[in-house]
Amino acid sequence: MGKDKFLKGALVLTIAGLLVKVLGSVNRILLSRMLGGEGIGLYQMAYPVYLLMLSICSAGVPVAVSIIVAEKVAKEDYAGAHRIFKVTMRLMGAFGLLFALTLYGLAGVLVQSGIIRDPRVYPALLVLTPAVFFSSILASFRGYFQGYQMMVPPAVSQILEQFVRVMTMILLAWWMLPYGLTWAAAGAAFGTVPGGLTGLVVLTFFYRRAARQWQAQINTQVRQTVESTRQIARRLILLAIPSSCANLLIPVTSAIDMVLVPNALGAAGFAVAAATTRFGYLSGMAQPLMMLASIPTTSLTLSLVPAVSEAFTLNRPDEVRRQIAFALKICLLIVLPAAVGMAVLAAPISGSLYGTLKAAPVIAHLAPSIVFLGIYQVTTGALQGIGKTAVPMWNMFAGSLVKAIAVWYLTSQAWLNILGAAWASNINFFVVACLNLFFLRRNSIAFPWREGVRILAASLLMGAGAAGVLHLLAGSGLVLRLCAGMVVSIIIYVVTIALMRIVTAEECRRIPLIGRLLHK
């Protein structure tokens, strides 16, 4: 395997993430047409409860397992790595069953207490309980494969899991629709169960296929250090909790927006309907675009953690710094042009995707978040890889506090209103990114500022070209302007990067697909 296999893993996970996102978008469109606003509302009341249970149960497990397994593999302790997996499987089986039963018992309480105001949500909550168990087991498998830096199995399982989930949701919702929206929403929710089971079957297949090779490594191992189940469980929990909290940045900031933004808009003088509409521009239109742009950096982070952990375990500080610096450079090559493009093309994006130009200012003002969120994600992976798993968690808490203050102060200003909420997100991600960079610097890992400035210059030149295209095609349709702007932007950016020699020939050879083409 190549020394930059974390880039190959990142590419695989990025492709999988994009396919999953496309399938999810198709699913949302079809379900919305089939069930209408009321039916989708019932589903949306149940699904976040399931996600919360799953997040509490297993959100940080894949990262924690990948870190420990990568350490064991680096020391050629393959028996120890396999023991980590077996102990994790037992723990997650127990936790998964516990939280599945908790959700089963909690469903009635949530409805009867009035926390969930519509009792028709109850069947949807019940049918989601088995998915908690399957998804918890899946977390163990994914962490084990990621620890070996084998990203194809998790990627394939993600795609097939989402495909089966979407197909089942649509078919069951259609089949149950004659019995009422209650059962149609429950049918849609149940799609998560066969989806999770499919992912588990797929990863079990990959595990059995690789088991012979792993067993051969274990058989040739000279020394074996046997850790107790208690020791392994304790370390897993100590790693999983901060990793899980660090990964809650987006849900926490979304919750802050949901609670504070409508109230702050009310304080700014907007009526309820007007405040809700403006909040929709932010949460329903601008933020999904930001999250779409973060798929490559999320994948880069997942792949970077075990790679850095392996080099760190082997006491190779130069390799640690090289991997993190290159990952940050790749991150900047992605997020800077994405942010500039989203800002410049905000109007045609808003009009083409959402059928309104009113979301364009929010989309444009939220664009810097792409840069800061991407840097936060990659630096979080770097800190987790060098054993500083608690640092991103505390930085996330600090950023959330700043976010809450900024949301209220900026959004309540009538002249800013919803744009204030967008800038509160920018400030939030900027703070957490800077805090992560500070702690990396304290560990002698520098940020590639020089390359960052040059990439920013190339991105701004690209943005100027896109703005020129929009001006020339001012009288044309929005879709044409968007497509033309994107094509010209890509050409200008690639040519500028090449002319400025921002990416060297050696770096190009290390990038998957591009490197293979150069070797031909």
Residue pairs with C-beta under 8 A, 6 or more apart in sequence:
1 149
2 8
2 510
3 319
4 323
4 326
4 510
5 149
5 307
6 149
6 300
6 303
6 304
6 306
6 307
6 323
6 327
7 300
7 303
7 326
7 330
7 510
7 511
7 512
8 151
8 303
8 512
9 146
9 149
9 150
9 151
9 299
9 302
9 303
10 151
10 296
10 299
10 300
10 302
10 303
10 304
10 330
11 299
11 512
11 513
12 151
12 152
12 155
12 299
13 151
13 154
13 155
13 298
13 299
13 302
13 303
14 295
14 296
14 299
14 300
15 155
16 154
16 155
16 156
16 158
16 159
16 299
17 158
17 295
17 296
17 298
17 299
18 295
19 159
19 162
20 158
20 159
20 162
21 292
21 295
23 159
23 162
23 163
23 166
24 162
24 166
26 166
27 165
27 166
27 169
27 170
30 170
31 39
31 40
31 43
31 169
31 170
31 173
31 188
32 40
34 170
34 173
34 174
34 177
34 184
35 42
35 43
35 173
35 177
35 181
35 184
35 185
35 188
36 181
38 181
39 173
39 181
39 184
39 185
39 188
40 185
41 118
42 118
42 120
42 121
42 124
42 181
42 182
42 185
43 124
43 185
43 188
43 189
45 116
45 118
45 121
45 124
46 121
46 124
46 125
46 128
46 185
46 189
47 124
47 128
47 189
47 192
49 103
49 106
49 110
49 116
49 125
49 128
50 103
50 125
50 128
50 131
50 132
50 189
50 192
53 99
53 102
53 103
53 132
54 99
54 131
54 132
54 135
54 136
55 244
55 248
55 251
56 99
56 244
57 92
57 95
57 96
57 99
57 132
57 136
58 92
58 95
58 96
58 135
58 136
58 139
59 240
59 243
59 244
59 247
59 248
60 239
60 240
60 241
60 242
60 243
60 244
60 245
60 246
60 247
61 88
61 92
61 136
61 139
61 140
61 143
61 236
61 240
61 244
62 139
62 142
62 143
62 146
62 302
63 143
63 239
63 240
63 243
63 247
63 302
63 305
63 384
64 143
64 236
64 239
64 240
64 243
65 84
65 85
65 88
65 139
65 140
65 142
65 143
65 144
65 146
65 147
65 236
66 143
66 144
66 146
66 147
66 302
66 305
66 306
66 309
67 147
67 239
67 305
67 306
67 309
67 384
67 385
67 389
68 81
68 84
68 147
68 232
68 235
68 236
68 239
69 81
69 84
69 85
69 143
69 144
69 146
69 147
69 148
69 306
70 147
70 148
70 149
70 305
70 306
70 307
70 309
70 310
70 313
71 309
71 310
71 313
72 78
72 80
72 81
72 84
72 147
73 81
73 147
73 148
73 310
74 309
74 310
74 311
74 313
74 314
75 313
75 314
76 217
76 221
77 221
77 223
77 224
77 225
78 214
78 217
78 218
78 221
79 218
79 221
79 224
80 224
80 225
80 226
80 227
81 144
81 147
81 148
82 214
82 218
83 226
83 227
83 232
84 144
84 147
84 232
84 236
85 140
85 144
87 229
87 232
87 233
87 236
88 140
88 143
88 144
88 232
88 236
89 137
89 140
90 229
91 233
91 236
92 136
92 137
92 139
92 140
93 133
93 136
93 137
95 136
96 132
96 133
96 134
96 135
96 136
96 137
97 133
99 132
99 136
100 129
100 130
100 132
100 133
101 129
103 125
103 128
103 129
103 132
104 126
104 129
106 125
107 122
107 125
107 126
107 129
108 122
109 115
110 116
110 121
110 125
111 119
111 121
111 122
111 125
116 125
120 181
120 182
120 185
121 185
123 182
123 183
123 185
123 186
124 185
124 186
124 188
124 189
125 189
126 186
127 186
127 189
127 190
127 193
128 189
128 190
128 192
128 193
130 193
130 196
131 192
131 193
131 195
131 196
134 193
134 196
134 197
134 199
134 200
135 196
135 199
137 200
138 157
138 161
138 196
138 199
138 200
138 203
141 153
141 154
141 157
141 200
141 203
141 204
141 207
142 154
142 157
142 203
144 207
145 151
145 153
145 154
145 203
145 206
146 154
146 302
146 303
146 305
146 306
147 306
148 306
149 303
149 306
149 307
149 310
150 206
150 210
151 302
151 303
152 206
153 202
153 203
153 206
153 207
154 203
156 202
156 206
157 198
157 199
157 200
157 202
157 203
157 206
158 199
160 198
160 199
160 202
161 195
161 196
161 198
161 199
161 202
162 195
164 191
164 194
164 195
164 198
165 191
165 192
165 194
165 195
165 196
165 198
166 191
166 195
167 191
168 190
168 191
168 194
168 195
169 187
169 188
169 189
169 190
169 191
169 192
170 188
170 191
172 187
172 188
172 190
172 191
173 184
173 185
173 187
173 188
174 184
175 187
176 183
176 184
176 186
176 187
177 183
177 184
238 389
239 389
241 393
242 389
242 390
242 392
242 393
243 384
243 389
243 393
245 393
245 396
245 397
246 380
246 384
246 389
246 392
246 393
246 395
246 396
248 396
249 376
249 396
249 399
249 400
249 432
250 291
252 396
252 400
253 400
253 403
253 425
253 428
254 283
254 287
256 400
256 403
256 404
256 407
257 279
257 282
257 283
257 407
257 421
257 425
258 283
260 404
260 407
260 408
260 411
261 275
261 279
261 282
261 283
261 407
261 411
261 418
261 421
262 272
262 275
262 276
262 279
264 407
264 408
264 411
264 412
264 420
264 421
265 274
265 275
265 278
265 279
265 411
265 412
265 417
265 418
266 272
266 275
267 412
268 411
268 412
268 413
268 414
268 417
269 414
270 278
270 417
278 362
278 417
278 418
279 418
279 421
281 358
281 359
281 362
281 418
282 362
282 366
282 418
282 421
282 422
285 350
285 353
285 354
285 359
285 362
285 363
286 359
286 362
286 363
286 366
286 422
287 366
287 425
289 342
289 349
289 363
289 366
290 342
290 366
290 367
290 369
290 370
290 373
293 334
293 335
293 338
293 339
293 342
293 370
293 374
294 370
294 373
294 374
294 377
296 334
297 331
297 334
297 335
297 373
297 374
297 377
297 378
298 377
300 327
300 330
300 331
300 377
300 378
300 381
301 377
301 378
301 380
301 381
302 381
304 323
304 324
304 327
304 378
304 381
304 382
304 385
305 381
305 384
305 385
306 385
307 323
307 385
308 320
308 323
308 324
308 381
308 382
308 384
308 385
308 386
309 384
309 385
309 386
309 387
311 319
311 320
311 323
312 320
312 385
312 386
312 387
317 444
320 385
320 386
320 445
321 444
321 445
321 446
324 378
324 382
324 385
324 440
324 445
325 445
325 446
325 448
326 507
326 510
327 378
327 381
327 382
328 375
328 378
328 379
328 382
328 447
328 448
329 448
329 451
329 455
329 507
330 511
331 374
331 375
331 377
331 378
332 371
332 374
332 375
332 448
332 451
332 452
332 455
333 455
333 497
333 502
333 503
334 374
335 370
335 371
335 373
335 374
335 375
336 371
336 452
336 455
336 456
336 459
337 455
337 458
337 459
337 462
337 489
337 493
338 370
339 367
339 368
339 369
339 370
339 371
339 459
340 367
340 459
340 460
340 462
340 463
341 462
341 463
341 466
341 485
341 486
341 489
342 349
342 363
342 364
342 366
342 367
342 370
343 363
343 364
343 367
343 463
344 364
344 463
344 466
344 467
344 470
344 485
344 489
345 466
345 470
345 482
345 485
345 486
345 489
346 360
346 361
346 363
346 364
346 367
347 357
347 360
347 470
347 478
348 470
348 478
348 479
348 481
348 482
348 485
349 360
349 363
349 482
350 356
350 357
350 358
350 359
350 360
350 363
351 357
351 360
351 478
352 478
352 479
352 482
361 419
362 418
362 419
362 422
365 419
365 422
365 423
365 426
366 422
366 425
366 426
368 426
368 429
368 430
369 422
369 425
369 426
369 429
372 426
372 429
372 430
372 432
372 433
373 429
373 433
375 433
375 436
375 437
376 392
376 429
376 432
376 433
376 436
379 392
379 433
379 436
379 437
379 440
380 392
380 436
382 436
382 440
382 445
383 389
383 391
383 392
383 436
383 439
383 440
384 392
386 443
386 445
388 439
388 443
391 436
391 439
392 432
392 436
395 431
395 432
395 435
395 436
395 439
396 432
398 431
398 432
398 435
399 428
399 429
399 431
399 432
399 435
400 428
402 427
402 428
402 431
403 424
403 425
403 427
403 428
406 420
406 423
406 424
406 427
406 428
407 420
407 421
407 424
409 420
410 416
410 420
410 421
410 423
410 424
411 417
411 418
411 420
411 421
411 424
412 420
413 420
416 423
437 447
440 446
440 447
441 447
451 502
454 500
454 502
455 497
455 502
457 500
458 493
458 496
458 497
458 500
458 502
459 493
461 492
461 493
461 496
462 489
462 492
462 493
462 496
463 489
465 488
465 489
465 492
466 485
466 486
466 488
466 489
466 492
469 481
469 484
469 485
469 488
470 481
470 485
473 480
473 481
473 484
497 503
503 511
505 518
508 514
508 515
508 518
509 515
509 518
509 519
